[in-house]
């Protein structure tokens, strides 16, 4: 057995050369990983390609949203045994280990029988980084991670610059750098969240050649053409939230939707210290009323009203200063608009709240008055500047520009973008790039914010700032404790893709439960706890709409879709909810959680590992199942886990 182990270790330490064919397959995994873009809330993107020993592609898969079946397991099923002795190509290291409470992705690759795994980048989340690589190598699988930060700086002095693959002299190192670069781009939001502690924030604006975002009187429809605006809609769909200021609401009356039927609906966030916003019944004849493509503006009583107050289209959140216009706040809440109060409303406070809420990407579509403090606060990471070949000048006064008061007095104070790209979209040009590390936060700023390492010392067209983001995330991961508890001794969980993710209702752990609660009968498989819980709201109700709701929830491709169906119907059709739901819902939840830990040893091990620590569902906007924003919520979900843990310890 010692000889076998030594042989396996030797094989794992010497992977085959990385070729152009390998690169093409890994780039295909990167491409696949984006399959859920716009369909689900942003999440770590995972694609998998399995290749048989003879080089034939036998599976191509991706994970559909957080809590969706892992891409590796989907691929193993699709391959049907044909990948034995072959290669797995993964853009992102699989989720694995005690901090995750998961082993299925690695087990799927072992079940598939692959002998080699080519991985774009290591998983950046603390506690997950390197866990799957170690597990695979321990089983004799050859593993190569192309984004290994030890190899970021290359012999040609550039970071991951794409090579000319038509050149026969391209080195294996250049091919590997190309793989790493593409894999980083696929999960740049996750890398930046881990490196800065904040959601990846994109500042977008559209301006004329003379730098105006609107005319002197504020007219902005339209600076750019339909092709450029289509790209904006796609970026919205890749974001958790779209952020604007009060002036944009008054001036443009935007919808801020993705212009798609179905799929993910990012939250529309309005920042206003004074709540100087149109009332629910007030007409809003914003100069840019609505968005192009609308059949009609929002007109509940004839005149156009503020589009964002129609929360049936997409969720709307207003963020303001505590105590501002309480009657208006109450009216907005009554209309389905969420209102969040801050002691001090700043872009940094907003970004930190959004991070706690589990957001990965924010899309700032604000004017210059909000863009400037967002940049100064260090919350903006990427800029999308659309430039239209137009000149508008001024008309009796100044016209607005994309960025307002920054306080920069010297040109040397200017923020030099990194990793700059140029592309055309119809008649318009898009210039995009990343802000320098010194203008960010967290480990990224601490590690790479010095003058010698920052943008001023690099070629902005060939530099790759995502390599620095990955390296900074690695610093955070290395410093983090292997323990699941935080500094206060509490074990916190929320998103299924983060630490302690197996405790989330959205985690990809199927459960076997009855089709209808309280009716007995044969158990069936539910994709996640959330699928089961949402469906049971409608169980036993003799209405075809309730039966249909249960079937749609059970068939939902991801738990967030199951939750959306259940919550939307609960608000819109309360008569479909079983009459005793408030009395039985805690019992339903507890039974489903018990089924999960009984069926999945890794999840059970995670729960046991919490010892006697307090387990907290760290949702800032749920003070019933979670602890809420101020930490004083009832934490029903955490208490349920702790009670179950006590029972498990007694067994």
N, C-alpha and C positions, 0 to 999 in steps of 0.2 A: 504493500500500500504506500510505503514511503517513496518507492521508485515511481509509482504512478503519479503521486502528488508532485514529485520533482519534475517529471516529464510534463505534466500539465502546466506547472509554473513556467517552465522553459518555453513551452509553446506559446503561452499567453504573453511572454515578454518579447517575442520576436514576430510581430505581425508581418504579413506579406507587404511588398511595396505598394504604395498608393498611386494608382494610375489614372489616366484620363477617364477611363471607363468607370472607375470608382467615383471620381469626382462627379461625373454626370449623374450617377445614381444617388449620390448624397444630395446634389442639388435638386433632384426630383423629390427627395424626402422633404427638403425645405419648401418646395413648391406645394406639395401636398399639405404641409402643416397649416397653410393659410386657408384651407378648405372651409373652415367655419367662420372666416371673416365676414362680418355683417349679419351673420345668422345667429350668433350667440354673443353674450357679454364677453369682453376681452378676457383671455386666460392664457396660461403658458401653452404655446403652440407646439404640437407634437405630430410629426409625420414619420411613417415607417415604410421602407421598401425591403422586402425579402427576396433574395436571389438564390436559386438552387445551385448545387455544386457544379452544374454544367453552364452556369451563367445566365440561365433563363429567369426573368422576373416572374415570381409566383404570387406576389401580394403587394398591393399599394394601399395604404390606409392613413387616416388621420383621426385625431380625437375631436369629437364634436362637443366642444364646450366643457367647462369644469364639471366634473362628475360623469362625463361621458365615458364609455368603455375605452380603456387605454388603447392607443394605436398599435402597440405591440401585441396585445391579445387579439385585436381584430385581425391583424396580419397573420398571426399563427393559425387562426381559424380559417382564414381565406386560403392559406397555403396548403392546408389539408395534408401535411406531412411531406410536401415536396421541397421544403427548405432545408432538409437534413444535410449537414455538411456544407451548407452555403453561408451567405453573408447577410447581415442585417445592416441597413443604412438608416441612421436616425439623426435628425437635426438637433435633438435635445436629449441629454442623458435621461433615461427613464426614472420615474419616481420610485423610490425604494427606501426601505430601512425603518428603524424604530420610530424616528421622528415623524415619518409619513404615516406609519401604521399600515403600510402596503408592501406587498411582495409580488403582486400579480404580473407586473410588466416584465420584470426580470424572469420570473417563472415562465412567462409566455415565450420568451426567447429561448430558454432552455428546452421547453417543450417542443419548440420548432426545430431544435437540433442544430442551430447555427454554430459554426466554428469560429466566426470572426464577426466583430461589430465595429463599424465605423461611425463615430459620434461627432457631430459638428461642434457642440459646446457642452461643457459640464453644466449641470443644473445649478443655477446661482443661489437658490434659496438655502439659507443656513440649515445644516442638518441633513440636507439632501445631496449637496455637492460631493461627488465622488463615491457615494454609497452604492449605486448600481454598478459603477465601474469595478469597484472592489469585489462585489458579489459575483459578477460575471467572470472576472479573472480567477476567482477562487474555484470556479467550476471548470477552468481550463479554456475559457473562451478568449481568443485574442481580441483585445480592445485597444482602439486608438482614438484619442480625443483631440480633435484638430484645433480647438480653441484653447488648448493648454496655455495658460498665461505665461509660463516660463519660456515659451517660444514665440511670444508676441513680437518682440523686436527682431527684425530680420537682418540678414547680412547686407542687404542693399539699403539699409537705413530707413525703410518705410514700414508702415504698419499694415500688413495684410492687403497690399495693393493687388488688384486683380491682374493676373498674368494673361498674356496673349497665348491662348491654348492652341493656336494654329502653329506655333513655333515648336518644332521637335526638340529643341534644347531646353524647354521649360523644365525646371527641376521639380522633384517630388515635393520639396519644401514650398515651392510656389503654388503647386496644386493644393497642398494642405492649407495654405493661407487663404486661398480662394474659398475653400470649403468652410473654414472658420468664419470668414467675413460674411458669407451668405447666411450661415446659421445664426450669427449674432443679429443680423438685420431682422430675421424672422421673429426674434424674441427681444427686440430692443426695449420694449416697454418693461418687460420683466427685469432685464439687466439694470435699467436705470432705477427702477423701484428699489432693487436690492442695493444699488450703489449709492443712492441719495436718500433713501427713506421716504421718498415722495413718489406719487404717480408720475409717469412719463408725460410731460406736458408739451404740447405742440401749439405754438402761436402762429396763427394763419392770418394773413391780410391780403387784400387785393388793392393795388394802387396804379395810378397812371404813370407815364414816363417822368412826369414832373413831381412825383411823390405825393399825390393827393388820393385819399380814400373816398372822397365825396366832394361835391361842389361847395361853394361858400355857404349856400343855404341848407346843405346837408343831403342833397339828392345823391344816391349811390346806385341806382338801378339802371343799368348795370355797369360796373367798372370792367369786368371781364366777360368773356363769352360763355356759351353753354358747355363747351368741353371742359374748361377750367372749373366751372361750377359743379360739373359732374364729379370731378376729382375731389372737390371739397365734400360732396355728399358721401363719397366712399370713405373718406377719412373720418367723417362723423360716425359712420357705421362701425369703424374700428375702435371707437372710443367709448368709455363708460359714461362720459358727460361732456356736454358742450357748454362753455361758459361765456356769458356776455355781461355787460354792465347795463345800468338803468337807461342810460342815454340811447343805447342801441335799441332797447325795447320801445322807447318813445319815438325814436327817429325812424326806425326801419320796420317795426312790428313784424319781426321774423317768426318763422315756424321752427327753424332749427331741427328739422326732421331729416331722415336719410333718404326720403323720396322713394322708399321701397315698400312693396307689399309684404307684410310679415317680417320676420327676422328680429334682430336686436333693435331695441328702441332706446338710444342713449338718453339719459336724463338731461333736461334743459335747465341750466343753472343760471339764475340772475343774481348779481351782486349789487346791493344798494344799501348804503348806510342810512339814508333818510327815508327809504321806501317811497321816493318820489316816482311813483309808477302809476299808470292808468288804472282806474278802478274797474271792478268787474263789469259794471254797466256802462262805462264810458266808451265813447267812440274812439277809435285809434286809427287816424288817417296818416299813419307813418309814411314818409316819402317813398319808402321802399316796401310798401304794404305787402306782407306775405313773402313767399318764395316763388321763383319762376316754376311753373308747372302746376300751381294750385288751380283747381277749377274755380273756387270761390274763397275769399277770405272768410274768417270766422265771423258770421253775422247772425247771432241769435235773435236780434230784434231789428233787423234791417240794416243798420249802419255797421261797418266793420269794427269788431272788438279786438282786444289784445289776443293774438293767436296763442300765446303761451299759457293763457288762463284756461284753455281747453285741454285738460289733463287726460282726456280719453285718447288723444292722438299719441302722446308720449308723456312720461312723468315730468313734472316741473317742480323745481326746488328754488325757493327764494331764500337767500342768505342775507342777513341784516344784523344791525346792532341791537342788543337786548333792550326791550322796552319800547322800540320804535313803532308807532302807530298800531297799538294792540288791536283796535277794532278792525283795521284793515287786515292784519294778520289773521284774525279769526275768520273774516270773510273769505280769505284765500283758502284757508284750511277747509272751510265748509265746501268750497268748490273743488276740493281734491288736490290742491296745491300744497306741497310740503314747505314749511317755513322753519328755518334753522337760525337761531340767534347766537351771536358771538359777543363777548365783552368788547373785543376790538376786531373789526372786520378788515383783514388784510389778505392779500393773495397767499401769503405763507400760511396763515391760519386756515384758509379755505383748503389749500393743498394738503395740509396735515390732517384735517378732518376727512377729506376724500381718501387719503391713505388708510386711515382707520376704518373707513367704510369698505375697504378692499378694492378700490378702484386701481386699475393698472394704467389707464391712459386718459388724460384730459385734453380737450380740444378748445383752445381759447380763440374765440371769434369776436373779440372785443375791440373797442376803439382805442385810440392812443392814450386816453386818460387812464385806462386800466392796464394796457399793455406795458406801460413804463414801470409802474410799481411791481408788476409781476416779474419783469426782468430784474429789477433791483432787488427783489426779495429772493432771487435765485430759484424760482419755481419753474421757469421756462427752460426746456432742454433742447428743443428743436424749433426751427423757424421755417415756415412755408410762405414765401413772399411771391405772390403772383403779380406780374407786371404787364399791364395792357399797353399796346402801342398807341396811346392817346395822350394828349396834353389838354388840361382843363384850366390851369391858371387859377385866378381868383376873380371875384365879382363884388367889389365894394367892401371887401374884408378878407381875412385869412380863410383858407380852406383847410379842413382837418388832414392831418398826416398820420401815418400808422403808429408812431410811438411818440408819446408826449414828454413831459419833464423827467429827465433822468439825472440831471445834475452834472453830467459830463461836460467839462469845460475845455479839455484838450482832446485833439483827435487821437492821441495815444491812450485815452480812456475808453475809446470805442471798443465794443465787443467784436472781436474778429471771429467769425464763424469757422467751424472746422468741418471737414468732410463735405465740402460744398459740392452740390450737384446742380446741373442746369438741364432743363427739359422744356419742350414746347407742348402746349395744350391748345389746339386750335390756333387762334391768332395770338395767344398769350404765352408768356414765358414764365416758368416757375424756377425760382432760385431758392434752394433749400440747404440747410446746414445745421450743425449742432453748436450751441453756445459753448464757450470755453469752460473748462472745469473750474476755473477760479470764480465763475459766476453761477455755480451750482451749490449744492449742499452735501452734507454727509461725507462718507468715505471718499467719494469721487473728488470733492474739493480738497479734502485733507491730503489725499495721496497724489493727485495730479494737478493741484491748483497753483503750484509754484511757477515762477516765471520761466524756469528752464524747461518745464514739462508742458507748459500750456501752449495755446494756439499760436502765440507770437513766434514760437521757435519751430513751427512746422509749416509745411506747404498746405494751405487749406484745401487744395484740390486733390491731394493724394493721401492726406492724413486720414487715419481711421479712428475716430474717437470712441467707437464702440469697443475697441480692444481695451481702452482705458476703463470703460464702464465695467467690462467683464473682470478686469483685474481688481478694480475697487470692490466689486461684489465678492470676489474671492477673499479679499482682506476681511470683509465683514463676516463671511462664513467661517473663516479660520478663527476669528476672535470670539465667535458665538459659543456659548456653552453647549455641550452635547446634551445637557439636561433639557427637558421639555418645558420646565417652568421658567417664568420671567424673573426679573430682578426682585419683584415683590413676593416671589414664592408661589404666585398663582400660575396655573396652567391655562393658557388662553387659546381659544380656537375660534375660527370664523370661516374663512374661505377654505375650500377643500384642497386648493393647490398650495396652501401655505403650511407652516409648521403645525403639527397636530391635526392635519387635514382629515384624517380618518374619523374624527369626532363630528365632523360636519354632516348634516343631513344630505348634503350634496355630494358626498364622497362616492366614488364608483364601486360601491360594495352592494351587489344584489342581495335581496332578502326574499325569503319564502314566507308568505303570509296569505291569509284568506283573501278571496276577491272582495268580500264585503264584511266589514267588521260586525261581529255579533251574530252572524248568520251561520257560523260553522262552515262545513263543506271542505272540499279539498283545497290545500294550499297551492298557490301559484307563485311564479317568480316575478318580483318587481325590480326594476333596474336600480333604484336607490330608495332609501328611507323617505326622501322627499316625494317621490312618485307615489308611494303608498299612502303617506299622510295626506297629501292633497286630494287624492281620489276618494278617501274615506269620508270627506266632507259631504259627498253626494251619495254615499252607499245607503241602500235600503229605501231610497226615495222613488216612488212609483210615478216617475215622469220621464218620458223619452229623452228629454234634454239632460237630465241628471245621469241617465245611463250612458248617453253619448259623451258627457263630460268625463266620466270614469274611464271610458275606453280611450279618449284622446289623451288623457293624462298618462295612462299606462303606456301608450305608444310614443310619448314625447321623446325626442332624440336626446334630450339633456334635462337634468333636473330643474334648471332655471326655466325651461319652457313649461314643464309640469307645474311649477310654482306660479308662473304667469297665468296659465289657464285657470288654475284653482282660485287664485286671489281675485282675478278679474271677474269671474262668474260669481264669486261670493259677494262682491260689491254690486254687480249689475243685476243679479238674479238671486237675492237672498232667500226666496221661496224654495230654491232647489237644495238648500242646505238641510241636512237631517236635523230634526227638531231637538235632539239631545246632544248636538255637537259640542257645546260648551262643557257638558258634563263628562263626555267620553274622550275628548281630544288628548288629554294628558295620558290617559291609559293607552290610547292608540299609539302615541309617540313612544311611550315606554316599551311597549311590546315590540315595535319595529326596531328600536335600538337594541333591545335584547337579542332579537333575531340576527342583527348584524354582527354583534360581537360573538355570538354562538357559532356563526357560520364562517367567520373570518379570524383566524388565530392572530394575525398581525394587528388587527384592530383591537382585539382583546388584550394583546400584549401592551399596546400603547396605553390603554386605559389602566391596566395594572401598574404600569411604570409610573403613573402619577402619584402613587403612594397615598399619603394622607393630605396632599395639597388640594387647595380649592380649585375646582375646575370651572372655568368661566367661558360662557358663550359671549365673545367680545364684540357684539354688534352695537354700534353707536346709535342705531335708529330703531332698535327693538328692546324696549324695557320690560317686556313680558318674558319671552323665551331667553332673552339675553340680559346684559347688565345696563344697556342703554348708554347714552352719551356721557352721563356723569358718574356711571358706575354704581348707581343705586337702584337698578332695576331688579326684578324678582329672580332673574337667571334660572328660569324653570328648566331649560335644557341642561345647563351645567349641574343643577341639583339632581336631575334625573340620572345623569352619568355617575355622580358621586354615590347615589343610592345603589345603583347597579354595581358599582365597584365594590361597595361594602358587602353586597351579597356574594360577589365572585370571590372575595377574600375569605369568606366563611365557608365556601364550598370545598 
